[in-house]
Amino acid sequence: MPFLDYCRQRLADDPHLWASTLFDEVVQLGYAGAYSTFTRALRRYEVRPHCEPCHASQGRDRAVIEHLPGEEIQFD
């Protein structure tokens, strides 16, 4: 992947950078591949650094938001 070093640096600077934003940046730098190819390469080369809070939430179908009784919040 020709932009591997660039992607590693950008994600080291901001581990929560959206893949779509990073894709837009590498397209401006000359990347001509598809978005799906780009994201597949990010996963294959394990470019995104480990983030424990994000990792802990994988596989859950909902978010748990701690709150006091009577202070529930509903998200639509």
C-alpha positions in Angstrom: 0.0 0.0 0.0 1.8 3.1 -1.2 0.2 5.4 1.4 0.7 3.1 4.3 3.2 5.3 6.2 1.0 8.4 5.7 -2.0 6.5 7.1 -0.1 5.1 10.0 1.1 8.6 10.9 -2.4 10.2 10.6 -4.0 7.5 12.7 -1.2 7.8 15.3 -2.0 11.5 15.5 -5.8 10.9 15.7 -6.8 7.2 16.4 -10.5 8.1 15.9 -10.0 9.7 12.5 -12.8 8.4 10.2 -11.7 6.1 7.4 -13.7 8.2 5.0 -11.8 11.3 6.0 -8.5 9.5 5.6 -9.6 8.2 2.2 -10.4 11.7 1.0 -6.9 12.8 2.1 -5.1 10.0 0.2 -7.2 10.5 -2.9 -6.0 14.1 -2.9 -2.5 12.7 -2.6 -3.0 10.5 -5.7 -4.6 7.3 -4.5 -6.8 6.0 -7.3 -8.3 2.9 -5.7 -11.8 2.3 -4.4 -12.9 3.1 -0.8 -13.6 -0.6 -0.1 -10.1 -1.6 -1.3 -8.7 1.2 0.9 -10.5 0.1 4.1 -9.7 -3.5 3.4 -6.0 -2.6 3.3 -6.3 -0.6 6.6 -7.7 -3.8 8.3 -5.2 -6.1 6.6 -2.2 -4.1 7.6 -3.7 -3.3 11.0 -3.0 0.4 10.5 -5.4 1.8 13.2 -3.8 1.8 16.6 -5.4 0.0 19.5 -7.9 2.0 21.6 -9.1 0.2 24.7 -12.4 2.1 25.1 -13.3 1.5 21.5 -12.1 -2.1 21.6 -14.2 -2.8 24.7 -17.4 -1.7 22.9 -17.0 -4.0 19.9 -19.6 -6.7 19.5 -22.2 -4.9 21.6 -25.5 -4.0 20.0 -26.1 -1.0 22.2 -24.3 1.5 24.3 -24.5 1.5 28.1 -24.9 5.0 29.4 -24.5 5.2 33.2 -27.2 7.5 34.8 -29.0 8.1 38.0 -32.4 6.7 38.5 -35.0 8.9 36.9 -32.5 10.6 34.6 -32.8 8.3 31.6 -32.0 9.5 28.2 -33.6 8.3 25.0 -31.8 8.4 21.6 -33.9 8.0 18.5 
